[in-house]
Amino acid sequence: MYFLALLQLALASLSAAQYFTHRPKPHQPAFEHDPQYKELQRVYEWKNIQYGFPSERDREEVLRNGRYNPDSPIPIDIDVYYPPEGGAARHFITTPRFGQGVPYSLGYVTQVQRENGSEIQAYPSYDWHKSHGGDCNGLTSVYRVHIDACGQMWILDSGEIEFVQHCAPQVVVIDLASNQLIHRYRLPEDTFKAKVSRFVTILADIQDPPPLGVCKEAFVYMADPTSKAIVVYDVKANKSWRVENKFTYPDARFGTHTVAGESFELLDGPLALAVTPKGLGLRRHLIFHALSNELELAIPLDVLQNSTRWQRGISSSLEEFVALGRRGVQCAAHAVSRSGFWFCGFLEPIGIVGWNIQTPYTKANLKLLALNPKTLQFVSGMKIVTRPSDGREELWLLSNRLQRVFGGTIDYKEINYRVQRCDVDDMLQGRGCVGS
C-alpha cells in the first residue's frame, strides 16, 4: 500500500509537470496591484428582457398564447462581433428556454431603448425560433455561443424547453457577414443521455485560423454539466465522442452556491471551457472546471482530440488529466487571453479573478482584478474579443443575479442583468476600464 501511494504521488507529479513542460518566462510582469471596486465599463443594463418582433401581430400572438413574458427570459451569455472592414459592433445575447415566456433564445441588442433596457431582436431571424421546438431545423434553446476569428458563430442548441427534449442537441454555424447557415451537426445518441443531458457551453478550437486558413477545420468542445461530461466534435472527420470520468464530476461540498447572502442548490459538472493559446511554448490543454467544484483541471488537446483514447469509457486516459489546483470557492464562466491570462467570475468575493497560466494555480497566484458586490453577481457569460481596428483584446462579461432567479427574490424594478467590458491590458495593469 505504501508503494502504491508513492506511485500515485509520482504519477500526479508527472501529470502536473506535463502541463508546465518547457514553460517560458511570462511575457508580462506579475500582477502588481489588488484594486478594489474597479469599475468595468457598463455597456447594457436591463431590469427585464425587452424583445422586439418582426411585427406587432407577432408580438400580440406570443403574448396571447403565453409564449412571451418579459420577466421570464434570463440572459446567460454574451459575445461580440466586430466586422473586419469596420462598422458597428454587434452584441449577441442568449436567453435559454428554462420555462414558458421565452419567445426566442438567441438575439442581438438593438439601439431601440425601452423602459427597462435596450430592445433585443431574434437572430438569425424570428423564423428560426417561432416553432418553439416544433421544427428541429430551427433553434430550440441556446445557452451559449462562440464567435471565431473568421466571423462564424458556433451555436450550441440544447434542444430543450422547460427541460423537455424536443430536438436532438445540435451545433449550428452561422456566417455573421451574410447571416446564412454554413454548417449543422446533430449530436448522435451515443454522445448524450436522453432526458438527462443539457448542453450549455461551446468552444470552437480552430485548426486553420486566418490569415492563411478559413476556419473550416475545428475541434468543438461542448459542456454537458447535467450528465457530467464533455463532448468533442471533430468537424473535418464529422464525428464526435464523449468524455466522462471522475474528473468531470462535481463535488457535493460545492453544490450550495451562495452569492450576496442568497443560496441555491445545483450539482453540475463541466461548465467553463478554454484552451491554452498557441505561441507560449506549452503543450496545449483544455482548461475546464465544473460549476459545483473548486478544482481547476486540464487535459492535453492532442489526447482530447484522439477519439481512440476515449473508447474505454470512464477509465479512459485518466492519467492524462491534470489537477491544476483548488480555489476553495466556485466560479462560473472563464476565458483565457492570447498571452495566457485566465479570468473567472468568483462567487466569493464577488469579482473577477485573474491567473497567469504559466504559474502554479495557487491562492497566491490568483489575483483579484475587479470587485463589485452589486454589478458582478454571478458572471455566467465571459468572452475575450479581439478588436480588428488595433488588435487589442477586450474582456466582455454578462452578470445575471442567478441566485435571485433561483430563490424567487428577483425584483424587476431594479437592474438585474448587465453587460460590461474592459480592455484586457488595462485590467491587468490596473489602468481602469471606464471609457477605455
TASUL-V983017 format. One record per residue. N is the residue number from 0. RES is the residue in one letter. SS is DSSP state (H for helix, E for strand, C for the rest). Layout:
# TASUL-V983017
n:N res:RES ss:SS
n:N res:RES ss:SS
This chain:
# TASUL-V983017
n:0 res:M ss:C
n:1 res:Y ss:H
n:2 res:F ss:H
n:3 res:L ss:H
n:4 res:A ss:H
n:5 res:L ss:H
n:6 res:L ss:H
n:7 res:Q ss:H
n:8 res:L ss:H
n:9 res:A ss:H
n:10 res:L ss:H
n:11 res:A ss:H
n:12 res:S ss:H
n:13 res:L ss:H
n:14 res:S ss:H
n:15 res:A ss:H
n:16 res:A ss:H
n:17 res:Q ss:H
n:18 res:Y ss:H
n:19 res:F ss:C
n:20 res:T ss:C
n:21 res:H ss:C
n:22 res:R ss:C
n:23 res:P ss:C
n:24 res:K ss:C
n:25 res:P ss:C
n:26 res:H ss:C
n:27 res:Q ss:C
n:28 res:P ss:C
n:29 res:A ss:C
n:30 res:F ss:C
n:31 res:E ss:C
n:32 res:H ss:C
n:33 res:D ss:C
n:34 res:P ss:C
n:35 res:Q ss:C
n:36 res:Y ss:C
n:37 res:K ss:C
n:38 res:E ss:C
n:39 res:L ss:C
n:40 res:Q ss:E
n:41 res:R ss:E
n:42 res:V ss:E
n:43 res:Y ss:E
n:44 res:E ss:E
n:45 res:W ss:E
n:46 res:K ss:C
n:47 res:N ss:C
n:48 res:I ss:C
n:49 res:Q ss:E
n:50 res:Y ss:E
n:51 res:G ss:C
n:52 res:F ss:C
n:53 res:P ss:C
n:54 res:S ss:C
n:55 res:E ss:H
n:56 res:R ss:H
n:57 res:D ss:H
n:58 res:R ss:H
n:59 res:E ss:H
n:60 res:E ss:H
n:61 res:V ss:H
n:62 res:L ss:H
n:63 res:R ss:H
n:64 res:N ss:C
n:65 res:G ss:C
n:66 res:R ss:C
n:67 res:Y ss:C
n:68 res:N ss:C
n:69 res:P ss:C
n:70 res:D ss:C
n:71 res:S ss:C
n:72 res:P ss:C
n:73 res:I ss:C
n:74 res:P ss:C
n:75 res:I ss:C
n:76 res:D ss:E
n:77 res:I ss:E
n:78 res:D ss:E
n:79 res:V ss:E
n:80 res:Y ss:E
n:81 res:Y ss:C
n:82 res:P ss:C
n:83 res:P ss:C
n:84 res:E ss:C
n:85 res:G ss:C
n:86 res:G ss:C
n:87 res:A ss:C
n:88 res:A ss:C
n:89 res:R ss:E
n:90 res:H ss:E
n:91 res:F ss:E
n:92 res:I ss:E
n:93 res:T ss:E
n:94 res:T ss:C
n:95 res:P ss:C
n:96 res:R ss:C
n:97 res:F ss:C
n:98 res:G ss:C
n:99 res:Q ss:C
n:100 res:G ss:C
n:101 res:V ss:C
n:102 res:P ss:C
n:103 res:Y ss:C
n:104 res:S ss:C
n:105 res:L ss:E
n:106 res:G ss:E
n:107 res:Y ss:E
n:108 res:V ss:E
n:109 res:T ss:E
n:110 res:Q ss:E
n:111 res:V ss:E
n:112 res:Q ss:E
n:113 res:R ss:E
n:114 res:E ss:C
n:115 res:N ss:C
n:116 res:G ss:E
n:117 res:S ss:E
n:118 res:E ss:E
n:119 res:I ss:E
n:120 res:Q ss:E
n:121 res:A ss:E
n:122 res:Y ss:C
n:123 res:P ss:C
n:124 res:S ss:C
n:125 res:Y ss:H
n:126 res:D ss:H
n:127 res:W ss:H
n:128 res:H ss:C
n:129 res:K ss:C
n:130 res:S ss:C
n:131 res:H ss:C
n:132 res:G ss:C
n:133 res:G ss:C
n:134 res:D ss:C
n:135 res:C ss:C
n:136 res:N ss:C
n:137 res:G ss:C
n:138 res:L ss:C
n:139 res:T ss:C
n:140 res:S ss:C
n:141 res:V ss:E
n:142 res:Y ss:E
n:143 res:R ss:E
n:144 res:V ss:E
n:145 res:H ss:E
n:146 res:I ss:E
n:147 res:D ss:C
n:148 res:A ss:C
n:149 res:C ss:C
n:150 res:G ss:C
n:151 res:Q ss:E
n:152 res:M ss:E
n:153 res:W ss:E
n:154 res:I ss:E
n:155 res:L ss:E
n:156 res:D ss:E
n:157 res:S ss:C
n:158 res:G ss:C
n:159 res:E ss:E
n:160 res:I ss:E
n:161 res:E ss:C
n:162 res:F ss:C
n:163 res:V ss:E
n:164 res:Q ss:E
n:165 res:H ss:C
n:166 res:C ss:C
n:167 res:A ss:C
n:168 res:P ss:C
n:169 res:Q ss:E
n:170 res:V ss:E
n:171 res:V ss:E
n:172 res:V ss:E
n:173 res:I ss:E
n:174 res:D ss:E
n:175 res:L ss:C
n:176 res:A ss:C
n:177 res:S ss:C
n:178 res:N ss:C
n:179 res:Q ss:E
n:180 res:L ss:E
n:181 res:I ss:E
n:182 res:H ss:E
n:183 res:R ss:E
n:184 res:Y ss:E
n:185 res:R ss:E
n:186 res:L ss:C
n:187 res:P ss:C
n:188 res:E ss:H
n:189 res:D ss:H
n:190 res:T ss:H
n:191 res:F ss:C
n:192 res:K ss:C
n:193 res:A ss:C
n:194 res:K ss:C
n:195 res:V ss:C
n:196 res:S ss:C
n:197 res:R ss:C
n:198 res:F ss:E
n:199 res:V ss:E
n:200 res:T ss:E
n:201 res:I ss:E
n:202 res:L ss:E
n:203 res:A ss:E
n:204 res:D ss:E
n:205 res:I ss:E
n:206 res:Q ss:C
n:207 res:D ss:C
n:208 res:P ss:C
n:209 res:P ss:C
n:210 res:P ss:C
n:211 res:L ss:C
n:212 res:G ss:C
n:213 res:V ss:C
n:214 res:C ss:C
n:215 res:K ss:C
n:216 res:E ss:C
n:217 res:A ss:E
n:218 res:F ss:E
n:219 res:V ss:E
n:220 res:Y ss:E
n:221 res:M ss:E
n:222 res:A ss:E
n:223 res:D ss:E
n:224 res:P ss:C
n:225 res:T ss:C
n:226 res:S ss:C
n:227 res:K ss:C
n:228 res:A ss:E
n:229 res:I ss:E
n:230 res:V ss:E
n:231 res:V ss:E
n:232 res:Y ss:E
n:233 res:D ss:E
n:234 res:V ss:C
n:235 res:K ss:C
n:236 res:A ss:C
n:237 res:N ss:C
n:238 res:K ss:E
n:239 res:S ss:E
n:240 res:W ss:E
n:241 res:R ss:E
n:242 res:V ss:E
n:243 res:E ss:C
n:244 res:N ss:C
n:245 res:K ss:H
n:246 res:F ss:H
n:247 res:T ss:H
n:248 res:Y ss:C
n:249 res:P ss:C
n:250 res:D ss:C
n:251 res:A ss:H
n:252 res:R ss:H
n:253 res:F ss:H
n:254 res:G ss:C
n:255 res:T ss:E
n:256 res:H ss:E
n:257 res:T ss:E
n:258 res:V ss:E
n:259 res:A ss:C
n:260 res:G ss:C
n:261 res:E ss:E
n:262 res:S ss:E
n:263 res:F ss:E
n:264 res:E ss:E
n:265 res:L ss:C
n:266 res:L ss:C
n:267 res:D ss:C
n:268 res:G ss:C
n:269 res:P ss:E
n:270 res:L ss:E
n:271 res:A ss:E
n:272 res:L ss:E
n:273 res:A ss:E
n:274 res:V ss:E
n:275 res:T ss:C
n:276 res:P ss:C
n:277 res:K ss:C
n:278 res:G ss:C
n:279 res:L ss:C
n:280 res:G ss:C
n:281 res:L ss:C
n:282 res:R ss:C
n:283 res:R ss:C
n:284 res:H ss:E
n:285 res:L ss:E
n:286 res:I ss:E
n:287 res:F ss:E
n:288 res:H ss:E
n:289 res:A ss:E
n:290 res:L ss:C
n:291 res:S ss:C
n:292 res:N ss:C
n:293 res:E ss:C
n:294 res:L ss:E
n:295 res:E ss:E
n:296 res:L ss:E
n:297 res:A ss:E
n:298 res:I ss:E
n:299 res:P ss:E
n:300 res:L ss:H
n:301 res:D ss:H
n:302 res:V ss:H
n:303 res:L ss:H
n:304 res:Q ss:C
n:305 res:N ss:C
n:306 res:S ss:H
n:307 res:T ss:H
n:308 res:R ss:H
n:309 res:W ss:H
n:310 res:Q ss:C
n:311 res:R ss:C
n:312 res:G ss:H
n:313 res:I ss:H
n:314 res:S ss:H
n:315 res:S ss:C
n:316 res:S ss:C
n:317 res:L ss:H
n:318 res:E ss:H
n:319 res:E ss:H
n:320 res:F ss:E
n:321 res:V ss:E
n:322 res:A ss:E
n:323 res:L ss:E
n:324 res:G ss:E
n:325 res:R ss:E
n:326 res:R ss:C
n:327 res:G ss:C
n:328 res:V ss:C
n:329 res:Q ss:C
n:330 res:C ss:E
n:331 res:A ss:E
n:332 res:A ss:E
n:333 res:H ss:E
n:334 res:A ss:E
n:335 res:V ss:E
n:336 res:S ss:C
n:337 res:R ss:C
n:338 res:S ss:C
n:339 res:G ss:C
n:340 res:F ss:E
n:341 res:W ss:E
n:342 res:F ss:E
n:343 res:C ss:E
n:344 res:G ss:E
n:345 res:F ss:E
n:346 res:L ss:C
n:347 res:E ss:C
n:348 res:P ss:C
n:349 res:I ss:C
n:350 res:G ss:E
n:351 res:I ss:E
n:352 res:V ss:E
n:353 res:G ss:E
n:354 res:W ss:E
n:355 res:N ss:E
n:356 res:I ss:C
n:357 res:Q ss:C
n:358 res:T ss:C
n:359 res:P ss:C
n:360 res:Y ss:C
n:361 res:T ss:C
n:362 res:K ss:H
n:363 res:A ss:H
n:364 res:N ss:H
n:365 res:L ss:C
n:366 res:K ss:E
n:367 res:L ss:E
n:368 res:L ss:E
n:369 res:A ss:E
n:370 res:L ss:E
n:371 res:N ss:C
n:372 res:P ss:C
n:373 res:K ss:C
n:374 res:T ss:C
n:375 res:L ss:C
n:376 res:Q ss:C
n:377 res:F ss:C
n:378 res:V ss:E
n:379 res:S ss:E
n:380 res:G ss:E
n:381 res:M ss:E
n:382 res:K ss:E
n:383 res:I ss:E
n:384 res:V ss:E
n:385 res:T ss:E
n:386 res:R ss:C
n:387 res:P ss:C
n:388 res:S ss:C
n:389 res:D ss:C
n:390 res:G ss:C
n:391 res:R ss:C
n:392 res:E ss:E
n:393 res:E ss:E
n:394 res:L ss:E
n:395 res:W ss:E
n:396 res:L ss:E
n:397 res:L ss:E
n:398 res:S ss:E
n:399 res:N ss:C
n:400 res:R ss:C
n:401 res:L ss:H
n:402 res:Q ss:H
n:403 res:R ss:H
n:404 res:V ss:H
n:405 res:F ss:H
n:406 res:G ss:H
n:407 res:G ss:C
n:408 res:T ss:C
n:409 res:I ss:C
n:410 res:D ss:C
n:411 res:Y ss:C
n:412 res:K ss:C
n:413 res:E ss:C
n:414 res:I ss:C
n:415 res:N ss:C
n:416 res:Y ss:E
n:417 res:R ss:E
n:418 res:V ss:E
n:419 res:Q ss:E
n:420 res:R ss:E
n:421 res:C ss:E
n:422 res:D ss:E
n:423 res:V ss:H
n:424 res:D ss:H
n:425 res:D ss:H
n:426 res:M ss:H
n:427 res:L ss:H
n:428 res:Q ss:H
n:429 res:G ss:C
n:430 res:R ss:C
n:431 res:G ss:C
n:432 res:C ss:C
n:433 res:V ss:C
n:434 res:G ss:C
n:435 res:S ss:C
